[in-house]
C-alpha cells in the first residue's frame, strides 16, 4: 500500500465522503466551504457527522481535483 495514495471513507449515515489522497492538490476548498467537517490538522480530518448531507454534497462537488467524491448510503 502506497502511503501517498490512500483512499478513505467517512460517513454521516446518509452520505459517505470518499477521499483519495493521491489526487488531492490541497486547494483547501473543502475547508473553506465546510469547516465544520474538514479539519486538516485533526485525525480523522473529515468529520462528516458535523454537517448536513446537502452541505457535504455541495462541498464535495466544489473539489477541483476530484480527490473528494461521495455516494449516498442505502436506507434499508
C-alpha positions in Angstrom: 0.0 0.0 0.0 1.4 3.4 -1.1 1.1 5.8 1.9 0.9 8.7 -0.6 -2.1 7.2 -2.4 -4.7 6.3 0.2 -8.4 6.1 -0.2 -10.5 6.7 2.9 -14.2 6.9 3.6 -16.1 8.9 6.1 -19.9 8.9 6.6 -22.7 10.8 8.4 -25.0 7.8 7.9 -26.7 9.3 4.8 -23.8 10.1 2.6 -20.2 8.8 2.5 -17.3 11.0 1.6 -14.5 9.2 -0.3 -11.1 10.9 -0.2 -8.2 9.9 -2.5 -5.0 11.3 -1.1 -3.1 10.9 -4.4 -5.5 13.2 -6.3 -5.6 15.9 -3.6 -4.0 19.2 -4.7 -4.6 20.9 -1.3 -6.6 23.7 -2.6 -8.4 23.9 0.8 -11.8 24.4 -1.0 -13.3 21.8 1.3 -12.0 23.6 4.5 -13.2 27.0 3.2 -16.7 25.7 2.2 -17.4 23.4 5.1 -15.1 24.0 8.1 -17.4 22.0 10.4 -16.5 18.8 8.5 -12.9 19.3 7.2 -10.2 19.7 9.8 -6.8 19.1 8.2 -4.9 19.2 11.4 -7.0 16.6 13.2 -7.4 12.9 12.9 -9.7 11.9 11.4 -9.5 15.0 9.4 -13.0 14.5 7.9 -15.9 14.6 10.4 -19.0 14.0 8.2 -21.4 13.9 11.2 -20.8 17.6 11.7 -22.8 18.7 8.7 -25.9 18.0 6.6 -25.9 15.7 3.6 -26.8 18.6 1.3 -23.9 20.8 2.5 -21.5 17.8 2.2 -22.6 17.2 -1.4 -22.3 20.9 -2.3 -18.8 21.0 -0.8 -17.6 17.8 -2.4 -18.8 19.0 -5.8 -16.5 22.0 -5.5 -13.4 19.9 -5.2 -11.2 21.0 -8.1 -9.0 17.9 -8.2 -11.6 15.1 -7.8 -9.9 13.9 -4.7 -13.3 14.1 -2.9 -16.3 12.2 -4.2 -19.4 10.8 -2.4 -22.1 8.2 -2.5 -25.4 8.1 -0.9 -26.0 5.2 1.6 -28.9 2.8 1.2 -31.7 3.5 3.6 -33.0 -0.1 4.1 
